[in-house]
Amino acid sequence: MTRDEVLKELTSLAKPHILEYNARVGLGDARSLGIPTPELKKLASVIKKAAADRHTLAGELWATGSYDARVIAFMVDDPRLVSEKADGELA
């Protein structure tokens, strides 16, 4: 899957009623689509199987600034590659 395909899928899963509720209780975030975590997990499972380069895709999703895209990025990224990058930045 590509970044644009993932973003399109995220948009289709948006839950405006959740955003309205979150705003009422002070949890509003303009960068969120209000997608429940179980739905994000299901999508992440599909992406893990369909993405040719999960690490690159995760970086592209992170760069969007979207809360939901960033959650997906954490779920699909290759932990070994994240650790290598973090180790390099901390050295």
MIKEBA-106504 format. One record per residue (C-alpha): chain; residue in three letters; residue number from 0; x, y, z. Coordinates in steps of 0.5 Angstrom, whole numbers, plus 500, padded with zeros to 3 digits. Each point is the difference from the previous one (the first is absolute). Layout:
BEGIN
r zavo:A milo:Ala midren:NUM x:X y:Y z:Z $
...
# end
This chain:
BEGIN
r zavo:A milo:Met midren:0 x:500 y:500 z:500 $
r zavo:A milo:Thr midren:1 x:502 y:507 z:499 $
r zavo:A milo:Arg midren:2 x:500 y:506 z:504 $
r zavo:A milo:Asp midren:3 x:494 y:503 z:496 $
r zavo:A milo:Glu midren:4 x:496 y:493 z:500 $
r zavo:A milo:Val midren:5 x:501 y:500 z:508 $
r zavo:A milo:Leu midren:6 x:497 y:507 z:501 $
r zavo:A milo:Lys midren:7 x:494 y:499 z:495 $
r zavo:A milo:Glu midren:8 x:499 y:494 z:505 $
r zavo:A milo:Leu midren:9 x:501 y:504 z:506 $
r zavo:A milo:Thr midren:10 x:495 y:505 z:497 $
r zavo:A milo:Ser midren:11 x:495 y:495 z:499 $
r zavo:A milo:Leu midren:12 x:500 y:497 z:507 $
r zavo:A milo:Ala midren:13 x:499 y:507 z:503 $
r zavo:A milo:Lys midren:14 x:495 y:501 z:506 $
r zavo:A milo:Pro midren:15 x:497 y:507 z:500 $
r zavo:A milo:His midren:16 x:496 y:498 z:506 $
r zavo:A milo:Ile midren:17 x:506 y:498 z:504 $
r zavo:A milo:Leu midren:18 x:504 y:507 z:498 $
r zavo:A milo:Glu midren:19 x:494 y:504 z:503 $
r zavo:A milo:Tyr midren:20 x:500 y:496 z:506 $
r zavo:A milo:Asn midren:21 x:507 y:501 z:501 $
r zavo:A milo:Ala midren:22 x:499 y:507 z:499 $
r zavo:A milo:Arg midren:23 x:495 y:501 z:505 $
r zavo:A milo:Val midren:24 x:504 y:496 z:506 $
r zavo:A milo:Gly midren:25 x:506 y:504 z:498 $
r zavo:A milo:Leu midren:26 x:504 y:495 z:496 $
r zavo:A milo:Gly midren:27 x:499 y:503 z:493 $
r zavo:A milo:Asp midren:28 x:506 y:500 z:495 $
r zavo:A milo:Ala midren:29 x:499 y:503 z:493 $
r zavo:A milo:Arg midren:30 x:505 y:495 z:498 $
r zavo:A milo:Ser midren:31 x:496 y:494 z:502 $
r zavo:A milo:Leu midren:32 x:495 y:496 z:496 $
r zavo:A milo:Gly midren:33 x:496 y:497 z:506 $
r zavo:A milo:Ile midren:34 x:502 y:493 z:498 $
r zavo:A milo:Pro midren:35 x:499 y:495 z:505 $
r zavo:A milo:Thr midren:36 x:507 y:496 z:502 $
r zavo:A milo:Pro midren:37 x:497 y:493 z:498 $
r zavo:A milo:Glu midren:38 x:499 y:503 z:493 $
r zavo:A milo:Leu midren:39 x:507 y:502 z:500 $
r zavo:A milo:Lys midren:40 x:502 y:494 z:502 $
r zavo:A milo:Lys midren:41 x:496 y:496 z:494 $
r zavo:A milo:Leu midren:42 x:503 y:505 z:495 $
r zavo:A milo:Ala midren:43 x:507 y:499 z:503 $
r zavo:A milo:Ser midren:44 x:500 y:493 z:499 $
r zavo:A milo:Val midren:45 x:497 y:501 z:493 $
r zavo:A milo:Ile midren:46 x:506 y:505 z:498 $
r zavo:A milo:Lys midren:47 x:505 y:495 z:503 $
r zavo:A milo:Lys midren:48 x:499 y:495 z:495 $
r zavo:A milo:Ala midren:49 x:499 y:505 z:494 $
r zavo:A milo:Ala midren:50 x:505 y:505 z:501 $
r zavo:A milo:Ala midren:51 x:507 y:498 z:496 $
r zavo:A milo:Asp midren:52 x:504 y:505 z:505 $
r zavo:A milo:Arg midren:53 x:497 y:501 z:507 $
r zavo:A milo:His midren:54 x:505 y:504 z:502 $
r zavo:A milo:Thr midren:55 x:500 y:505 z:495 $
r zavo:A milo:Leu midren:56 x:492 y:500 z:500 $
r zavo:A milo:Ala midren:57 x:500 y:501 z:508 $
r zavo:A milo:Gly midren:58 x:505 y:506 z:499 $
r zavo:A milo:Glu midren:59 x:495 y:503 z:494 $
r zavo:A milo:Leu midren:60 x:494 y:499 z:505 $
r zavo:A milo:Trp midren:61 x:504 y:503 z:506 $
r zavo:A milo:Ala midren:62 x:502 y:506 z:495 $
r zavo:A milo:Thr midren:63 x:492 y:502 z:499 $
r zavo:A milo:Gly midren:64 x:499 y:502 z:507 $
r zavo:A milo:Ser midren:65 x:493 y:497 z:500 $
r zavo:A milo:Tyr midren:66 x:499 y:496 z:507 $
r zavo:A milo:Asp midren:67 x:497 y:494 z:497 $
r zavo:A milo:Ala midren:68 x:506 y:499 z:495 $
r zavo:A milo:Arg midren:69 x:505 y:501 z:505 $
r zavo:A milo:Val midren:70 x:497 y:494 z:504 $
r zavo:A milo:Ile midren:71 x:500 y:496 z:494 $
r zavo:A milo:Ala midren:72 x:507 y:502 z:499 $
r zavo:A milo:Phe midren:73 x:502 y:497 z:507 $
r zavo:A milo:Met midren:74 x:496 y:494 z:499 $
r zavo:A milo:Val midren:75 x:503 y:498 z:493 $
r zavo:A milo:Asp midren:76 x:507 y:502 z:500 $
r zavo:A milo:Asp midren:77 x:506 y:495 z:501 $
r zavo:A milo:Pro midren:78 x:502 y:501 z:507 $
r zavo:A milo:Arg midren:79 x:507 y:498 z:498 $
r zavo:A milo:Leu midren:80 x:501 y:505 z:495 $
r zavo:A milo:Val midren:81 x:497 y:505 z:505 $
r zavo:A milo:Ser midren:82 x:505 y:498 z:505 $
r zavo:A milo:Glu midren:83 x:506 y:501 z:496 $
r zavo:A milo:Lys midren:84 x:497 y:507 z:498 $
r zavo:A milo:Ala midren:85 x:499 y:502 z:507 $
r zavo:A milo:Asp midren:86 x:507 y:497 z:502 $
r zavo:A milo:Gly midren:87 x:503 y:504 z:494 $
r zavo:A milo:Glu midren:88 x:497 y:507 z:502 $
r zavo:A milo:Leu midren:89 x:502 y:499 z:508 $
r zavo:A milo:Ala midren:90 x:507 y:498 z:498 $
# end
